[in-house]
């Protein structure tokens, strides 16, 4: 699908398989999510712009590569997005963080916003929106809309799993936002869950139902 990158690194796929297993414990699921998010972050930031600065090594001076521009923003769609956020901050600890609080109305499957907080100068930053699941895409579409309202114009969306239906809706709503995912699964069921999927990521992270 145009504008969608599937991250098929063997370590990503192996860890994802363990996370899918229903017998995987809450503690193991949480740890695996942190590990896999670091690997996903490596891929989604692969083509960041760089410049050089003059430094001195123990042997000589040199022009060395450094990231160009303002700090990245990782935008977490609460609550499950925080599971990806932690591992990404391990890799990019200086990144700024935005939080978009949304929950899904289980009757209509529509997102309801309850919290929003983002850094300043969003127009000057690359914003990577994170949520483990891109299912109906309702929450993802709304989250990106809110970030654009704050001035964000350079955005990417990162998830563990995506459903074809959600991908199509998201790309139609935000054709300028590239999607990175570890897997495009089969379909959505009648309750809006990804199949085969891994269940509710937030519940499996935090041991809730």
ZAGUDO-270033 format. One record per residue (C-alpha): residue in one letter; x, y, z. Coordinates in steps of 0.001 Angstrom, whole numbers, plus 524288, in hexadecimal, padded with zeros to 5 digits. Each point is the difference from the previous one (the first is absolute). Layout:
ZAGUDO-270033
<atom type="A" xx="X" yy="Y" zz="Z"/>
...
//
This chain:
ZAGUDO-270033
<atom type="X" xx="80000" yy="80000" zz="80000"/>
<atom type="X" xx="80520" yy="80D6B" zz="7FC6D"/>
<atom type="X" xx="80537" yy="8078C" zz="80BA5"/>
<atom type="X" xx="80104" yy="7F402" zz="808B5"/>
<atom type="X" xx="80CBC" yy="7F9BA" zz="80465"/>
<atom type="X" xx="7FFD2" yy="7F262" zz="805FD"/>
<atom type="X" xx="80B9F" yy="7FE16" zz="8090E"/>
<atom type="X" xx="8036F" yy="7F1CD" zz="7FDA2"/>
<atom type="X" xx="80CB8" yy="7FF27" zz="807AE"/>
<atom type="X" xx="8015A" yy="7F21D" zz="8057A"/>
<atom type="X" xx="8012C" yy="8049C" zz="80E1D"/>
<atom type="X" xx="7F3B4" yy="8082C" zz="7FE9E"/>
<atom type="X" xx="7F860" yy="7F4AC" zz="7FA4C"/>
<atom type="X" xx="804F0" yy="7F65B" zz="80A43"/>
<atom type="X" xx="7FC64" yy="808CC" zz="80B67"/>
<atom type="X" xx="7F2CE" yy="802FC" zz="7F9F2"/>
<atom type="X" xx="7FCF4" yy="7F179" zz="7FF20"/>
<atom type="X" xx="80283" yy="7FE4F" zz="80E86"/>
<atom type="X" xx="7F767" yy="80BC8" zz="802F8"/>
<atom type="X" xx="7F4D2" yy="7FA24" zz="7F81B"/>
<atom type="X" xx="7FF9D" yy="7F39B" zz="8084E"/>
<atom type="X" xx="7F4C3" yy="8009E" zz="809A4"/>
<atom type="X" xx="80809" yy="7F926" zz="80A81"/>
<atom type="X" xx="80A73" yy="80AB5" zz="8000F"/>
<atom type="X" xx="7FFBA" yy="80668" zz="80D70"/>
<atom type="X" xx="7FD72" yy="80E5C" zz="8029E"/>
<atom type="X" xx="80E12" yy="8020F" zz="80459"/>
<atom type="X" xx="80584" yy="7F943" zz="7F3E9"/>
<atom type="X" xx="7F6A9" yy="80744" zz="7F6FD"/>
<atom type="X" xx="80409" yy="80D11" zz="805D6"/>
<atom type="X" xx="80E78" yy="7FCF0" zz="7FEE0"/>
<atom type="X" xx="7FEAA" yy="7FB28" zz="7F202"/>
<atom type="X" xx="7F872" yy="80C27" zz="7FC43"/>
<atom type="X" xx="80AF0" yy="80883" zz="80553"/>
<atom type="X" xx="80A33" yy="7F812" zz="7F898"/>
<atom type="X" xx="7F894" yy="7FFD5" zz="7F32D"/>
<atom type="X" xx="7FD1B" yy="80E8B" zz="800D3"/>
<atom type="X" xx="80E8E" yy="802E3" zz="80023"/>
<atom type="X" xx="801AC" yy="7F815" zz="7F392"/>
<atom type="X" xx="7F469" yy="806A6" zz="7F99A"/>
<atom type="X" xx="80538" yy="80D50" zz="803F2"/>
<atom type="X" xx="80CE1" yy="7FCCE" zz="7F949"/>
<atom type="X" xx="7F8B1" yy="7FDBE" zz="7F348"/>
<atom type="X" xx="7F68C" yy="80B78" zz="800A6"/>
<atom type="X" xx="80B5E" yy="8096E" zz="8025B"/>
<atom type="X" xx="808EC" yy="7FA14" zz="7F5B3"/>
<atom type="X" xx="7FFDF" yy="80BBE" zz="7F6CF"/>
<atom type="X" xx="800CD" yy="80B2B" zz="809B6"/>
<atom type="X" xx="8072A" yy="80BE1" zz="7FADD"/>
<atom type="X" xx="80DBF" yy="801D0" zz="80518"/>
<atom type="X" xx="80A43" yy="80A8E" zz="7FF9D"/>
<atom type="X" xx="80DE2" yy="800A7" zz="8055A"/>
<atom type="X" xx="806CE" yy="806AF" zz="80B27"/>
<atom type="X" xx="80E54" yy="801CD" zz="802ED"/>
<atom type="X" xx="8046B" yy="7F768" zz="80B46"/>
<atom type="X" xx="80CD4" yy="7FBB1" zz="805DC"/>
<atom type="X" xx="802BD" yy="7F18C" zz="80200"/>
<atom type="X" xx="80B4C" yy="7FB4F" zz="80893"/>
<atom type="X" xx="80833" yy="7FFCA" zz="7F37A"/>
<atom type="X" xx="7FB9F" yy="80B28" zz="7F74E"/>
<atom type="X" xx="7F542" yy="80960" zz="7FBE6"/>
<atom type="X" xx="7F57F" yy="7FBD1" zz="7F66B"/>
<atom type="X" xx="7F2E2" yy="803CF" zz="7FA3E"/>
<atom type="X" xx="7F69F" yy="7F5FC" zz="805F6"/>
<atom type="X" xx="7F1AB" yy="7FD47" zz="7FCC6"/>
<atom type="X" xx="7F534" yy="8049C" zz="80934"/>
<atom type="X" xx="7F147" yy="80106" zz="7FEBB"/>
<atom type="X" xx="7FB48" yy="80C81" zz="7F99A"/>
<atom type="X" xx="7F4B3" yy="8087D" zz="80477"/>
<atom type="X" xx="7F7A7" yy="80048" zz="80C34"/>
<atom type="X" xx="7FDD9" yy="7F441" zz="808D0"/>
<atom type="X" xx="7F6CC" yy="7F54F" zz="7FB60"/>
<atom type="X" xx="7F274" yy="7FEA7" zz="805C5"/>
<atom type="X" xx="7FA82" yy="7F2B9" zz="80388"/>
<atom type="X" xx="7F12B" yy="8014A" zz="800EE"/>
<atom type="X" xx="7F9FE" yy="7F51E" zz="80810"/>
<atom type="X" xx="7F1AE" yy="7FC7E" zz="7FE5A"/>
<atom type="X" xx="7FC35" yy="7FC90" zz="80DF6"/>
<atom type="X" xx="80007" yy="7F6A8" zz="80623"/>
<atom type="X" xx="80617" yy="7F52B" zz="7F7F7"/>
<atom type="X" xx="808F7" yy="8092D" zz="7F890"/>
<atom type="X" xx="8083E" yy="80187" zz="80C3D"/>
<atom type="X" xx="80489" yy="7F204" zz="7FE62"/>
<atom type="X" xx="806D8" yy="803D1" zz="7F363"/>
<atom type="X" xx="80429" yy="80D26" zz="80557"/>
<atom type="X" xx="808B7" yy="7FA97" zz="80AB8"/>
<atom type="X" xx="8089C" yy="7F800" zz="7F6F7"/>
<atom type="X" xx="800F5" yy="80B19" zz="7F645"/>
<atom type="X" xx="80489" yy="80956" zz="80A9B"/>
<atom type="X" xx="80A8A" yy="7F627" zz="8038B"/>
<atom type="X" xx="8055C" yy="8021E" zz="7F251"/>
<atom type="X" xx="7FD33" yy="80EA7" zz="7FED3"/>
<atom type="X" xx="7FFD9" yy="80525" zz="80E04"/>
<atom type="X" xx="80031" yy="80E4A" zz="7FBC9"/>
<atom type="X" xx="7F345" yy="7FEDF" zz="7F854"/>
<atom type="X" xx="7F47D" yy="8084F" zz="8041C"/>
<atom type="X" xx="7F33F" yy="7F90A" zz="80339"/>
<atom type="X" xx="7F1E8" yy="80314" zz="7FC99"/>
<atom type="X" xx="7F47C" yy="7F8D8" zz="805FF"/>
<atom type="X" xx="7F2E4" yy="7FE29" zz="7F954"/>
<atom type="X" xx="7F611" yy="7F9FF" zz="8092E"/>
<atom type="X" xx="7F583" yy="7F87D" zz="7F89D"/>
<atom type="X" xx="7F72F" yy="7F4AF" zz="8035C"/>
<atom type="X" xx="7F757" yy="7F82F" zz="7F6E4"/>
<atom type="X" xx="7F167" yy="7FFFD" zz="8022A"/>
<atom type="X" xx="7FD59" yy="7F164" zz="7FFAE"/>
<atom type="X" xx="7F275" yy="80228" zz="7FA4C"/>
<atom type="X" xx="8034F" yy="8092A" zz="7F4BB"/>
<atom type="X" xx="80EAC" yy="7FCF3" zz="7FEFB"/>
<atom type="X" xx="8020F" yy="80EB4" zz="7FF03"/>
<atom type="X" xx="80B03" yy="806A6" zz="807A4"/>
<atom type="X" xx="7FD32" yy="80918" zz="80B5B"/>
<atom type="X" xx="80A98" yy="809D5" zz="803D3"/>
<atom type="X" xx="802B8" yy="8025E" zz="80E64"/>
<atom type="X" xx="80DC8" yy="805C4" zz="80006"/>
<atom type="X" xx="80984" yy="806FE" zz="7F6F6"/>
<atom type="X" xx="80D69" yy="805D5" zz="802C7"/>
<atom type="X" xx="80ABB" yy="802D1" zz="7F615"/>
<atom type="X" xx="80D13" yy="80722" zz="7FFCD"/>
<atom type="X" xx="801E0" yy="80D6C" zz="7F9F6"/>
<atom type="X" xx="804B0" yy="8027D" zz="7F21A"/>
<atom type="X" xx="7F98A" yy="7F3F3" zz="7FA4E"/>
<atom type="X" xx="8013F" yy="80562" zz="7F22E"/>
<atom type="X" xx="80ED6" yy="7FF0C" zz="80108"/>
<atom type="X" xx="80089" yy="7F1F4" zz="804D5"/>
<atom type="X" xx="7FE87" yy="7F24A" zz="7FAA0"/>
<atom type="X" xx="7F4A9" yy="7F9F0" zz="80776"/>
<atom type="X" xx="7FF32" yy="7F138" zz="8012A"/>
<atom type="X" xx="7F28B" yy="7FBAC" zz="8048D"/>
<atom type="X" xx="7FFFC" yy="7F2F8" zz="8072B"/>
<atom type="X" xx="7F547" yy="7F644" zz="80325"/>
<atom type="X" xx="801AA" yy="7F121" zz="80018"/>
<atom type="X" xx="7F3CC" yy="7FD71" zz="7F7BD"/>
<atom type="X" xx="7FA97" yy="80655" zz="7F3C0"/>
<atom type="X" xx="7F2BD" yy="7F94D" zz="7FFC8"/>
<atom type="X" xx="7F46F" yy="8085D" zz="7FBCD"/>
<atom type="X" xx="80990" yy="80B93" zz="7FF50"/>
<atom type="X" xx="7F603" yy="808E7" zz="80673"/>
<atom type="X" xx="808FD" yy="80388" zz="80B47"/>
<atom type="X" xx="80BEE" yy="80175" zz="7F749"/>
<atom type="X" xx="7F8D8" yy="808FA" zz="7F697"/>
<atom type="X" xx="7FB26" yy="808B3" zz="80B08"/>
<atom type="X" xx="80D48" yy="80056" zz="806AC"/>
<atom type="X" xx="806C5" yy="80463" zz="7F38C"/>
<atom type="X" xx="7F56C" yy="80A3C" zz="7FDB0"/>
<atom type="X" xx="80250" yy="8059B" zz="80DA1"/>
<atom type="X" xx="80EB9" yy="80050" zz="7FDF9"/>
<atom type="X" xx="7FE4A" yy="806E4" zz="7F2F8"/>
<atom type="X" xx="7F76F" yy="80A04" zz="806D9"/>
<atom type="X" xx="80BBE" yy="802B1" zz="808B9"/>
<atom type="X" xx="8083B" yy="802C5" zz="7F3F4"/>
<atom type="X" xx="80638" yy="7F2C7" zz="7FD71"/>
<atom type="X" xx="80256" yy="7FDE6" zz="7F187"/>
<atom type="X" xx="80AAC" yy="7F598" zz="7FF9B"/>
<atom type="X" xx="7F9F5" yy="7F3C4" zz="805E2"/>
<atom type="X" xx="801D7" yy="7F14E" zz="7FFC3"/>
<atom type="X" xx="7F788" yy="7F587" zz="8063E"/>
<atom type="X" xx="80603" yy="7F420" zz="80697"/>
<atom type="X" xx="7F899" yy="7F3EA" zz="80488"/>
<atom type="X" xx="8022B" yy="7F199" zz="802C1"/>
<atom type="X" xx="7F45C" yy="7FAD2" zz="7F870"/>
<atom type="X" xx="7F71F" yy="805A7" zz="7F5A3"/>
<atom type="X" xx="7F35F" yy="7FB53" zz="7F9E2"/>
<atom type="X" xx="7FE0B" yy="8021F" zz="7F162"/>
<atom type="X" xx="7F347" yy="8073D" zz="802AA"/>
<atom type="X" xx="806A5" yy="80942" zz="80981"/>
<atom type="X" xx="80B6C" yy="80261" zz="7F701"/>
<atom type="X" xx="7F6FB" yy="803A2" zz="7F4E3"/>
<atom type="X" xx="7F832" yy="80974" zz="80871"/>
<atom type="X" xx="80C12" yy="8062D" zz="805FB"/>
<atom type="X" xx="806E5" yy="801DF" zz="7F2FA"/>
<atom type="X" xx="7F3A0" yy="805FF" zz="7FA47"/>
<atom type="X" xx="7FED8" yy="80981" zz="80B6B"/>
<atom type="X" xx="80E8C" yy="8032F" zz="800E4"/>
<atom type="X" xx="806DC" yy="7FCAA" zz="7F331"/>
<atom type="X" xx="80B9E" yy="80848" zz="8043A"/>
<atom type="X" xx="802F4" yy="7F763" zz="80BDB"/>
<atom type="X" xx="80825" yy="7F3D5" zz="7FD91"/>
<atom type="X" xx="7FC9A" yy="7F3F5" zz="80802"/>
<atom type="X" xx="80A21" yy="7F6BB" zz="805B1"/>
<atom type="X" xx="7FB5B" yy="7F2F5" zz="80561"/>
<atom type="X" xx="8055D" yy="7F2A1" zz="80378"/>
<atom type="X" xx="7F488" yy="7F8DA" zz="7F9BB"/>
<atom type="X" xx="7F3F4" yy="801E7" zz="7F79C"/>
<atom type="X" xx="7F68A" yy="7F5E2" zz="80556"/>
<atom type="X" xx="7F43A" yy="7F99A" zz="7F98B"/>
<atom type="X" xx="7F412" yy="8081B" zz="803BC"/>
<atom type="X" xx="7F7A0" yy="80615" zz="80A9C"/>
<atom type="X" xx="7F59D" yy="7F810" zz="806EC"/>
<atom type="X" xx="7F24B" yy="804DF" zz="8031D"/>
<atom type="X" xx="804E3" yy="80669" zz="80C92"/>
<atom type="X" xx="80AB2" yy="8078A" zz="7F911"/>
<atom type="X" xx="80B5F" yy="7F783" zz="8049E"/>
<atom type="X" xx="80B41" yy="7FC2F" zz="7F725"/>
<atom type="X" xx="80040" yy="7F198" zz="7FBE4"/>
<atom type="X" xx="80864" yy="7F834" zz="802AD"/>
<atom type="X" xx="80584" yy="80B4C" zz="807F8"/>
<atom type="X" xx="80461" yy="7FEE2" zz="80E13"/>
<atom type="X" xx="7F40D" yy="8045A" zz="80793"/>
<atom type="X" xx="7FEBC" yy="80D30" zz="806AA"/>
<atom type="X" xx="80DD4" yy="8055C" zz="8013C"/>
<atom type="X" xx="7FCB5" yy="808DD" zz="80B7D"/>
<atom type="X" xx="7F998" yy="7F516" zz="807B3"/>
<atom type="X" xx="80B61" yy="7F6D6" zz="7FD63"/>
<atom type="X" xx="809E9" yy="80A74" zz="803FD"/>
<atom type="X" xx="7F975" yy="8038F" zz="80CB3"/>
<atom type="X" xx="7F8F6" yy="7F377" zz="803BA"/>
<atom type="X" xx="7F270" yy="805F9" zz="7FED6"/>
<atom type="X" xx="7F3A1" yy="7FB9C" zz="7F910"/>
//
